Amino acid sequence: MQLVIAEKPSVAMSIAKVLGVKNKQNGYMEGNGYIISWCVGHLVGLVSPEIYDEKYKRWNIEDLPIFPKEFKHYVLPKVKKQFSILKILMNRKDINEVINACDAGREGELIFRLVYKQAKCKKDIKRLWISSMEDRAIKEGFENLKEGHDYDNLFASATARAKADWLVGMNLSRLYSLLYKQNYSVGRVQTPTLALMVKREGDIQSFKKEKYYTVELDLDDFSLTTERIDNPDIAEQLKNLVPETIKIDYVEEKEKITKPDLPFDLTTLQRECNRYFGYSAKQSLDYAQSLYEKKLITYPRTDSRYLTEDMITSLVNNILGKNDFDTDRIKVIFNTKKVTDHHAIIPTASASIEEIESLPESEKRVFKLIKNKLHASFSYPLKEKLTKIIAEFDGFEFITKGKTVIDGGFTKYLEDYKPKDKKDNPLPIVNPGDEFSIKEKTIKEKYTQPPKPYTEESLLKAMEIAGKGEIDKGIEVERVGLGTPATRAGIIENLIYKKYIKREGKNLIPTHLGLAVISIVAKELKNAKLTSDWETSLYYISKGKSREEDFLQEIEAFIAKQIDLYKCVNEK
């Protein structure tokens, strides 16, 4: 008898259907040689400091740092019932093998292994590693189960990440709270993310707008305008000197070719859902997860925008072949070397029109965006003619620019998402030497614009690329920047929950409390370099090239240094 443990009940039900398991029991299903049960996210977590020693119930700076010799875990109170069911099942005598069917990634590995260890299970582990909940993918996954020990290093990386976050949070949150007599929360990822927004807010507040001027000439079918002029007297003088007609000196025309974008990873999907539909990062993830569990899209918590080469035949025959597509894109997008744990998010071949139309409107929008993005990514380039008309007078250039679409290419799939006011700007046919009467000459007053506050779209992008230049070249890490694609939404929501940032319309604004946190924490904690350095270490652990113990010693040394520094300052 094999015991299969999924991450969620809905996933367990999908697996049960494929394996022909129909006998429902309390907290599991049984039949056809399988028992199928589930977690409900994390069942097991790290204990709080007072479990190691009662003295930690009171926060004292003298008791820092807190470095457990051996980390202890506990079963989360809300899910004790399901854990008890799993523990009994894992230790049943007729169970000879346990199959880890939790999400195929670092956190999924952690969720299963902590339950396995807490239940003191000793049975052999097999690993189901799939990127789609389609029946075919599940069936093939069970026909090709991996050895559990093949993922020991991934688990070591996951536990190292969890322990590092605990060490930073428990020690430095207490340190700053005690020093400044205010309850502050400090985190390895949340603090540099907050720092990004605080810096942007500082740039906005310190911005001083500057007035400048342009001189505009209104002709028959188009207008010409100067670049920025800072002196109003010069602008006025130029306006008065320009005659009633003006001759065109240059006409520059060039063709611009824009290649299609790649299919979605989770962060890009969240960004575009925020831009087009106003969905928060968490909403987008929830909708995508629901579509995945309904077998309509592939695994959404991915950081890859490429597909594996073994998918070519199936994708071309089942999805792409229904429309004309650019075969040159095949060698660009199908690139196994650029796929980490999971490939890009795409619709499944089994997604039917009836299923899509019966979805809630929010999920339907997300599905259609994913589908359109896939077709656009395999479509032809956008070809445009860019025109620049220039007239010179008294050392100043009067310019206008125009754009005409020659071939819309991939944009035909994205027309629904194009801003209504963003229209082409074709110009009349003009040649050098042509002379035009000037209908009107005007001076326009303009102001420089401050930086814009972060929206979820722009913050997700900033989180994704933060510290990217610090990561060793050639390393494909699960977490580039701040957080993983799967955790960035939670980080933003957590900062809102802790009242460090707030939503104002689409904008994310740091609060006074958020500003205060960033004003007191060490500069290393505000810098994404710390996260990228640690992520590089976690990558090496996952590949068996570095040890969890060495990484944690590095974390402890960093924390001890911060505590010693502030203790010395406090004593003085």
C-alpha positions as CSV (number, residue, x, y, z in Angstrom):
1,M,0.0,0.0,0.0
2,Q,1.3,3.4,-1.0
3,L,0.4,6.6,0.9
4,V,0.2,9.8,-1.2
5,I,0.4,13.1,0.5
6,A,-0.7,16.2,-1.4
7,E,-0.4,19.9,-0.3
8,K,-4.1,20.6,-0.5
9,P,-7.4,18.6,-0.5
10,S,-8.3,19.8,-4.0
11,V,-5.0,18.4,-5.4
12,A,-5.5,15.2,-3.5
13,M,-9.0,14.8,-5.2
14,S,-7.5,15.3,-8.6
15,I,-4.8,12.7,-8.0
16,A,-7.5,10.3,-6.5
17,K,-9.5,10.6,-9.7
18,V,-6.6,9.6,-11.9
19,L,-5.5,6.7,-9.7
20,G,-9.1,5.4,-9.3
21,V,-9.3,6.0,-5.6
22,K,-12.9,6.5,-4.6
23,N,-13.4,5.3,-1.0
24,K,-13.7,8.5,1.1
25,Q,-12.6,8.3,4.8
26,N,-12.1,10.9,7.5
27,G,-9.2,13.1,6.2
28,Y,-8.1,10.7,3.4
29,M,-9.3,8.5,0.5
30,E,-8.5,4.8,0.0
31,G,-8.6,2.3,-2.7
32,N,-6.8,0.6,-5.7
33,G,-3.6,0.1,-3.6
34,Y,-3.4,3.8,-2.5
35,I,-4.2,5.9,0.4
36,I,-4.4,9.6,-0.5
37,S,-4.3,12.4,2.1
38,W,-3.3,16.0,2.2
39,C,-1.8,18.8,4.2
40,V,-3.5,22.2,4.3
41,G,-0.4,24.3,3.6
42,H,2.1,24.3,6.5
43,L,1.2,21.9,9.3
44,V,4.5,22.2,11.2
45,G,6.5,25.3,12.1
46,L,9.4,26.4,14.2
47,V,8.7,27.0,17.9
48,S,9.0,30.4,19.5
49,P,12.0,31.3,21.7
50,E,10.2,30.7,25.1
51,I,9.9,27.0,24.3
52,Y,13.7,26.8,24.5
53,D,13.9,28.8,27.7
54,E,11.1,30.4,29.7
55,K,13.3,33.5,30.3
56,Y,12.6,34.5,26.6
57,K,9.0,35.2,27.5
58,R,10.3,38.6,28.6
59,W,12.3,40.5,26.1
60,N,15.7,41.5,27.4
61,I,18.6,42.8,25.4
62,E,20.9,40.9,27.7
63,D,19.4,37.6,26.5
64,L,20.3,38.2,22.9
65,P,21.3,36.6,20.6
66,I,19.0,33.6,20.7
67,F,20.7,30.7,18.8
68,P,19.1,27.3,19.4
69,K,21.6,24.4,19.5
70,E,18.9,22.3,17.8
71,F,15.8,23.8,16.2
72,K,12.5,22.4,17.5
73,H,9.2,22.2,15.6
74,Y,5.6,22.0,16.6
75,V,2.3,21.2,15.0
76,L,0.2,24.3,14.3
77,P,-2.9,24.3,16.6
78,K,-5.4,25.0,13.8
79,V,-4.3,21.9,11.8
80,K,-3.6,19.4,14.6
81,K,-6.5,17.1,13.5
82,Q,-5.1,16.7,9.9
83,F,-1.6,16.2,11.2
84,S,-2.9,13.4,13.6
85,I,-4.5,11.7,10.6
86,L,-1.3,11.9,8.6
87,K,0.8,10.6,11.5
88,I,-1.5,7.6,11.9
89,L,-1.5,6.9,8.2
90,M,2.3,7.2,7.9
91,N,2.9,4.7,10.6
92,R,0.3,2.2,9.5
93,K,1.9,-1.2,9.1
94,D,0.4,-1.8,5.7
95,I,2.0,1.4,4.3
96,N,5.3,0.5,2.8
97,E,6.0,3.7,0.9
98,V,5.1,7.4,1.2
99,I,4.8,9.5,-2.0
100,N,5.4,13.3,-1.6
101,A,2.9,14.9,-3.9
102,C,3.2,18.4,-2.4
103,D,3.9,21.2,-4.8
104,A,7.1,20.6,-6.8
105,G,9.3,23.3,-5.3
106,R,11.3,24.3,-2.3
107,E,8.3,25.1,0.0
108,G,6.4,22.0,-1.1
109,E,9.4,19.9,-0.1
110,L,9.6,21.7,3.2
111,I,5.9,21.2,4.0
112,F,6.1,17.4,3.4
113,R,9.4,16.7,5.0
114,L,8.5,18.6,8.3
115,V,5.3,16.5,8.6
116,Y,7.3,13.3,7.8
117,K,9.9,14.1,10.4
118,Q,7.4,15.3,13.1
119,A,5.4,12.1,12.6
120,K,8.7,10.1,13.1
121,C,8.0,8.2,9.9
122,K,10.8,5.9,8.6
123,K,9.1,4.7,5.4
124,D,10.8,5.1,2.0
125,I,9.9,8.3,0.2
126,K,9.1,8.7,-3.5
127,R,8.6,12.1,-5.1
128,L,5.9,13.2,-7.6
129,W,7.3,16.1,-9.6
130,I,4.8,17.6,-12.1
131,S,4.0,21.0,-13.6
132,S,0.4,20.4,-14.5
133,M,-2.7,19.0,-12.8
134,E,-4.0,17.5,-16.1
135,D,-4.9,13.8,-15.8
136,R,-2.2,12.9,-18.4
137,A,0.5,14.8,-16.4
138,I,-0.5,13.1,-13.1
139,K,-0.5,9.7,-14.7
140,E,2.9,10.2,-16.3
141,G,4.2,11.5,-13.0
142,F,3.2,8.4,-11.1
143,E,4.7,6.3,-13.9
144,N,8.0,8.1,-13.4
145,L,8.2,8.7,-9.6
146,K,11.6,10.1,-8.4
147,E,13.5,8.9,-5.4
148,G,12.9,11.0,-2.3
149,H,16.5,11.3,-1.4
150,D,17.1,13.0,-4.8
151,Y,15.6,16.1,-3.1
152,D,17.5,16.0,0.2
153,N,19.6,19.0,-0.9
154,L,16.4,20.9,-1.8
155,F,15.0,20.2,1.6
156,A,18.3,21.3,3.2
157,S,18.0,24.6,1.3
158,A,14.4,25.0,2.4
159,T,15.2,24.4,6.1
160,A,18.2,26.7,5.9
161,R,16.0,29.4,4.5
162,A,13.3,28.9,7.2
163,K,15.9,28.9,10.0
164,A,17.7,32.0,8.7
165,D,14.4,33.9,8.6
166,W,13.6,32.7,12.1
167,L,17.0,33.8,13.4
168,V,16.8,37.2,11.8
169,G,13.2,37.8,12.8
170,M,13.4,36.7,16.4
171,N,16.7,38.3,17.2
172,L,16.6,41.6,15.3
173,S,12.9,42.3,15.9
174,R,13.6,42.0,19.6
175,L,16.8,44.1,19.4
176,Y,15.2,47.1,17.7
177,S,12.0,46.9,19.7
178,L,14.0,47.0,23.0
179,L,16.4,49.7,21.8
180,Y,13.6,52.1,20.6
181,K,10.8,51.0,23.0
182,Q,8.4,50.3,20.0
183,N,7.2,47.0,18.7
184,Y,9.1,46.6,15.4
185,S,9.2,43.6,13.1
186,V,12.4,43.0,11.0
187,G,12.7,40.4,8.3
188,R,15.3,39.3,5.8
189,V,13.0,40.0,2.9
190,Q,10.4,42.3,4.2
191,T,12.8,45.0,5.5
192,P,14.7,45.5,2.2
193,T,11.4,45.5,0.4
194,L,10.1,48.2,2.7
195,A,13.4,50.1,2.2
196,L,12.7,50.3,-1.6
197,M,9.4,52.1,-0.9
198,V,10.8,54.3,1.8
199,K,13.6,55.4,-0.6
200,R,11.0,56.2,-3.3
201,E,8.9,58.2,-0.9
202,G,12.0,60.1,0.1
203,D,12.8,60.9,-3.5
204,I,9.2,62.1,-4.0
205,Q,9.2,64.3,-0.9
206,S,12.6,65.9,-1.7
207,F,11.7,66.5,-5.3
208,K,11.6,70.1,-6.3
209,K,9.6,70.8,-9.5
210,E,11.2,73.0,-12.0
211,K,9.3,75.1,-14.6
212,Y,10.5,75.0,-18.2
213,Y,9.1,76.1,-21.5
214,T,8.7,74.9,-25.1
215,V,7.8,76.9,-28.2
216,E,5.2,75.2,-30.3
217,L,4.4,75.9,-34.0
218,D,1.0,74.8,-35.2
219,L,1.1,73.9,-39.0
220,D,-1.6,72.6,-41.3
221,D,-1.6,68.9,-40.3
222,F,0.9,68.7,-37.5
223,S,2.8,70.7,-35.0
224,L,6.5,71.2,-34.3
225,T,7.9,71.9,-30.8
226,T,11.3,72.7,-29.3
227,E,13.0,70.7,-26.5
228,R,13.1,72.1,-23.0
229,I,14.0,75.8,-22.6
230,D,14.7,77.0,-19.1
231,N,14.7,80.7,-19.6
232,P,11.3,82.3,-20.4
233,D,12.9,85.3,-22.0
234,I,14.7,83.1,-24.5
235,A,11.4,81.3,-25.2
236,E,9.6,84.5,-25.8
237,Q,12.4,85.9,-28.0
238,L,12.4,82.7,-30.1
239,K,8.7,82.8,-30.6
240,N,8.8,86.4,-31.8
241,L,11.7,85.8,-34.2
242,V,10.2,82.7,-35.9
243,P,8.8,83.9,-39.3
244,E,5.3,83.2,-40.7
245,T,6.6,80.2,-42.6
246,I,9.1,77.5,-41.8
247,K,11.2,75.1,-43.9
248,I,11.6,71.4,-43.1
249,D,15.3,70.6,-42.9
250,Y,15.4,66.8,-42.1
251,V,13.0,63.9,-42.3
252,E,14.2,60.8,-40.6
253,E,12.4,57.5,-41.2
254,K,13.3,54.1,-39.8
255,E,11.7,50.8,-39.3
256,K,11.4,49.5,-35.8
257,I,11.0,45.8,-35.1
258,T,9.8,44.7,-31.7
259,K,10.0,41.0,-30.9
260,P,7.2,39.4,-28.8
261,D,7.6,38.9,-25.1
262,L,8.1,35.5,-23.5
263,P,5.3,33.6,-21.9
264,F,4.4,34.4,-18.3
265,D,6.3,33.5,-15.1
266,L,4.3,34.3,-11.9
267,T,5.8,37.7,-11.3
268,T,5.1,38.9,-14.8
269,L,1.6,37.6,-14.7
270,Q,1.0,39.4,-11.4
271,R,2.4,42.6,-12.8
272,E,0.2,42.6,-15.9
273,C,-2.9,41.6,-13.9
274,N,-2.3,44.6,-11.7
275,R,-1.7,46.9,-14.7
276,Y,-4.7,45.7,-16.8
277,F,-7.3,44.6,-14.1
278,G,-6.1,46.3,-10.9
279,Y,-5.7,42.9,-9.2
280,S,-3.3,42.7,-6.2
281,A,-0.4,40.3,-6.4
282,K,-2.2,38.0,-3.9
283,Q,-5.4,38.1,-5.9
284,S,-3.6,37.2,-9.1
285,L,-1.8,34.3,-7.4
286,D,-5.1,33.0,-5.9
287,Y,-6.8,33.1,-9.3
288,A,-3.9,31.4,-11.0
289,Q,-3.8,28.7,-8.3
290,S,-7.5,28.1,-8.7
291,L,-7.1,27.7,-12.5
292,Y,-4.2,25.3,-11.9
293,E,-6.3,23.2,-9.5
294,K,-9.1,23.2,-12.1
295,K,-6.5,21.7,-14.6
296,L,-6.8,24.8,-16.9
297,I,-3.2,26.1,-16.6
298,T,0.2,24.7,-15.7
299,Y,1.9,25.2,-12.3
300,P,1.8,29.0,-11.6
301,R,4.5,29.4,-8.9
302,T,7.3,29.5,-11.4
303,D,10.2,31.8,-12.0
304,S,10.8,30.6,-15.6
305,R,9.5,32.1,-18.8
306,Y,10.7,29.3,-21.0
307,L,9.4,25.8,-22.0
308,T,11.2,22.5,-22.2
309,E,12.2,21.1,-25.5
310,D,10.2,17.9,-24.9
311,M,7.0,20.0,-25.0
312,I,7.4,21.1,-28.6
313,T,5.3,18.4,-30.3
314,S,2.5,18.5,-27.8
315,L,2.2,22.3,-27.7
316,V,2.4,22.8,-31.4
317,N,-0.2,20.1,-32.1
318,N,-2.6,20.9,-29.3
319,I,-2.4,24.7,-28.9
320,L,-0.3,26.6,-31.3
321,G,-1.3,24.7,-34.4
322,K,-4.8,26.2,-34.3
323,N,-3.3,29.6,-35.2
324,D,-0.5,30.8,-37.5
325,F,2.7,31.2,-35.6
326,D,6.3,32.1,-36.2
327,T,8.4,28.9,-36.3
328,D,11.5,30.9,-35.5
329,R,10.2,31.4,-32.0
330,I,10.4,27.7,-31.3
331,K,14.2,27.7,-30.7
332,V,13.9,30.9,-28.5
333,I,11.1,29.8,-26.1
334,F,11.8,26.0,-25.9
335,N,15.0,26.1,-24.0
336,T,15.3,23.4,-21.3
337,K,18.5,24.9,-19.9
338,K,16.6,28.0,-18.9
339,V,13.9,26.2,-17.0
340,T,14.4,25.8,-13.3
341,D,11.9,23.7,-11.2
342,H,9.0,24.6,-13.5
343,H,8.4,25.9,-17.0
344,A,6.4,29.1,-17.9
345,I,2.7,29.4,-17.2
346,I,0.6,28.2,-20.2
347,P,-2.9,26.9,-20.7
348,T,-3.4,23.1,-20.6
349,A,-4.3,21.3,-23.8
350,S,-7.4,19.9,-22.0
351,A,-8.9,23.4,-21.2
352,S,-12.3,23.5,-23.0
353,I,-14.3,26.5,-24.1
354,E,-17.2,25.4,-21.9
355,E,-15.0,25.3,-18.8
356,I,-13.5,28.7,-19.5
357,E,-16.9,30.4,-20.1
358,S,-18.3,29.0,-16.8
359,L,-15.4,30.5,-14.8
360,P,-15.9,33.5,-12.5
361,E,-15.1,36.7,-14.4
362,S,-11.9,37.3,-12.4
363,E,-10.5,33.8,-13.3
364,K,-11.7,34.1,-16.8
365,R,-9.7,37.3,-17.3
366,V,-6.6,35.7,-16.0
367,F,-6.9,32.6,-18.1
368,K,-7.5,34.6,-21.3
369,L,-4.5,36.8,-20.5
370,I,-2.3,33.7,-20.1
371,K,-3.7,32.2,-23.3
372,N,-3.2,35.4,-25.3
373,K,0.3,35.9,-23.9
374,L,1.3,32.4,-25.1
375,H,0.0,33.0,-28.6
376,A,1.5,36.4,-28.7
377,S,4.9,35.0,-27.6
378,F,4.9,32.7,-30.6
379,S,3.6,35.2,-33.1
380,Y,5.5,37.5,-35.5
381,P,7.3,40.8,-34.6
382,L,5.6,44.2,-34.5
383,K,6.9,46.3,-37.4
384,E,6.5,50.1,-37.2
385,K,7.6,53.1,-39.3
386,L,9.0,55.8,-37.0
387,T,9.1,59.3,-38.5
388,K,10.9,62.3,-37.2
389,I,10.5,65.7,-38.8
390,I,13.0,68.5,-37.9
391,A,13.0,72.2,-38.8
392,E,15.9,74.3,-37.6
393,F,15.8,78.0,-36.7
394,D,18.3,80.2,-35.0
395,G,20.1,77.2,-33.5
396,F,16.9,75.6,-32.1
397,E,15.3,72.4,-33.5
398,F,11.6,72.2,-33.9
399,I,10.6,68.5,-33.9
400,T,7.6,66.2,-34.2
401,K,7.6,62.4,-34.1
402,G,5.1,60.0,-35.6
403,K,4.5,56.3,-35.7
404,T,2.7,54.1,-38.2
405,V,2.1,50.3,-37.8
406,I,3.3,48.4,-40.8
407,D,2.5,44.9,-39.4
408,G,0.9,44.5,-36.0
409,G,2.3,41.0,-35.6
410,F,1.9,39.7,-32.0
411,T,-0.1,42.7,-30.9
412,K,-3.3,41.3,-32.4
413,Y,-3.5,39.0,-29.4
414,L,-3.1,41.9,-27.0
415,E,-5.5,44.5,-28.4
416,D,-7.9,44.1,-25.5
417,Y,-5.2,45.3,-23.1
418,K,-4.0,48.3,-25.1
419,P,-4.9,51.7,-23.4
420,K,-7.8,53.3,-25.3
421,D,-6.0,56.6,-25.6
422,K,-2.8,55.1,-27.0
423,K,-3.3,55.5,-30.7
424,D,-1.0,55.6,-33.6
425,N,0.3,59.0,-34.6
426,P,0.8,58.9,-38.4
427,L,2.3,62.0,-40.0
428,P,1.6,63.4,-43.4
429,I,4.2,62.8,-46.2
430,V,6.8,65.5,-45.8
431,N,10.1,66.0,-47.6
432,P,13.2,68.1,-46.8
433,G,12.8,71.6,-48.3
434,D,9.0,71.6,-47.9
435,E,7.8,74.9,-46.5
436,F,4.7,75.4,-44.3
437,S,2.7,78.3,-43.1
438,I,2.6,78.7,-39.3
439,K,-1.0,79.1,-38.1
440,E,-0.1,79.8,-34.5
441,K,3.0,80.2,-32.3
442,T,2.6,79.5,-28.6
443,I,4.8,79.1,-25.5
444,K,3.9,76.1,-23.3
445,E,4.7,76.2,-19.6
446,K,5.6,72.8,-18.2
447,Y,7.0,71.3,-15.0
448,T,9.4,68.4,-14.3
449,Q,7.6,65.5,-12.8
450,P,8.5,63.7,-9.5
451,P,9.2,60.0,-9.3
452,K,5.9,58.0,-9.1
453,P,5.0,56.0,-6.0
454,Y,5.2,52.2,-6.3
455,T,2.2,50.3,-7.6
456,E,2.1,46.6,-7.1
457,E,3.2,46.2,-10.7
458,S,6.3,48.4,-10.3
459,L,7.1,47.0,-6.8
460,L,7.0,43.4,-8.0
461,K,9.4,44.4,-10.8
462,A,11.7,46.2,-8.4
463,M,11.6,43.2,-6.0
464,E,12.4,40.8,-8.9
465,I,15.5,42.7,-10.0
466,A,16.8,44.0,-6.6
467,G,20.3,42.7,-6.0
468,K,20.3,40.8,-9.3
469,G,23.6,42.2,-10.3
470,E,25.1,40.8,-7.1
471,I,24.2,37.1,-7.9
472,D,27.0,35.0,-9.5
473,K,26.6,34.8,-13.3
474,G,25.3,31.5,-14.5
475,I,23.4,30.7,-11.4
476,E,19.7,29.9,-12.0
477,V,18.2,30.5,-8.5
478,E,14.7,30.1,-7.4
479,R,14.7,33.4,-5.8
480,V,16.2,36.2,-7.8
481,G,15.9,39.6,-6.0
482,L,13.6,39.9,-3.0
483,G,11.4,36.9,-2.3
484,T,10.3,34.2,-4.7
485,P,7.6,34.6,-7.3
486,A,5.3,32.6,-4.9
487,T,6.1,34.7,-1.8
488,R,6.2,38.3,-3.1
489,A,2.5,38.7,-2.8
490,G,2.6,37.5,0.8
491,I,5.4,39.9,1.6
492,I,3.4,42.9,0.3
493,E,0.3,41.8,2.2
494,N,2.4,41.3,5.4
495,L,3.8,44.8,5.2
496,I,0.2,46.1,4.8
497,Y,-1.0,44.0,7.7
498,K,1.8,45.3,9.9
499,K,0.9,48.8,9.0
500,Y,4.3,49.5,7.4
501,I,2.7,50.4,4.1
502,K,-0.8,51.3,2.9
503,R,-2.7,51.3,-0.3
504,E,-3.8,54.6,-1.8
505,G,-5.7,53.7,-4.9
506,K,-3.2,51.7,-7.0
507,N,-0.2,53.2,-5.1
508,L,1.7,51.6,-2.2
509,I,2.8,54.3,0.3
510,P,5.0,53.7,3.4
511,T,3.4,54.8,6.7
512,H,5.1,56.7,9.5
513,L,5.7,53.4,11.2
514,G,7.4,52.0,8.1
515,L,9.5,55.1,7.8
516,A,10.6,54.7,11.4
517,V,11.6,51.1,10.9
518,I,13.9,51.9,8.0
519,S,15.4,54.9,9.8
520,I,16.7,52.6,12.6
521,V,17.8,49.3,11.1
522,A,21.3,48.5,10.0
523,K,22.2,49.4,6.4
524,E,22.9,45.8,5.6
525,L,19.3,44.8,6.4
526,K,18.0,47.5,4.0
527,N,20.2,46.4,1.1
528,A,19.0,43.7,-1.3
529,K,22.7,42.6,-1.5
530,L,22.2,40.7,1.8
531,T,19.3,38.7,0.3
532,S,21.1,38.0,-3.0
533,D,24.3,36.8,-1.1
534,W,22.2,34.5,1.1
535,E,20.2,33.3,-1.9
536,T,23.4,32.3,-3.7
537,S,24.4,30.3,-0.6
538,L,20.9,28.6,-0.6
539,Y,21.4,27.7,-4.3
540,Y,24.7,26.0,-3.5
541,I,23.1,24.1,-0.7
542,S,20.3,22.9,-3.0
543,K,23.0,21.6,-5.4
544,G,25.0,19.9,-2.7
545,K,27.9,22.3,-3.1
546,S,27.6,23.9,0.3
547,R,26.4,22.9,3.7
548,E,23.3,24.1,5.7
549,E,25.4,24.3,8.9
550,D,28.0,26.7,7.3
551,F,25.3,28.9,6.0
552,L,23.6,29.2,9.4
553,Q,26.9,29.9,11.1
554,E,27.3,32.8,8.7
555,I,23.8,34.1,9.6
556,E,24.5,33.8,13.3
557,A,27.8,35.7,12.9
558,F,25.9,38.5,11.1
559,I,23.3,38.7,13.8
560,A,25.8,38.6,16.7
561,K,27.7,41.4,15.1
562,Q,24.6,43.6,14.8
563,I,23.6,42.9,18.5
564,D,27.2,43.6,19.7
565,L,27.3,46.8,17.8
566,Y,24.0,48.1,19.3
567,K,24.8,46.9,22.8
568,C,28.0,48.9,22.7
569,V,26.2,52.0,21.5
570,N,23.5,51.5,24.2
571,E,26.1,51.1,27.0
572,K,27.8,54.3,26.1
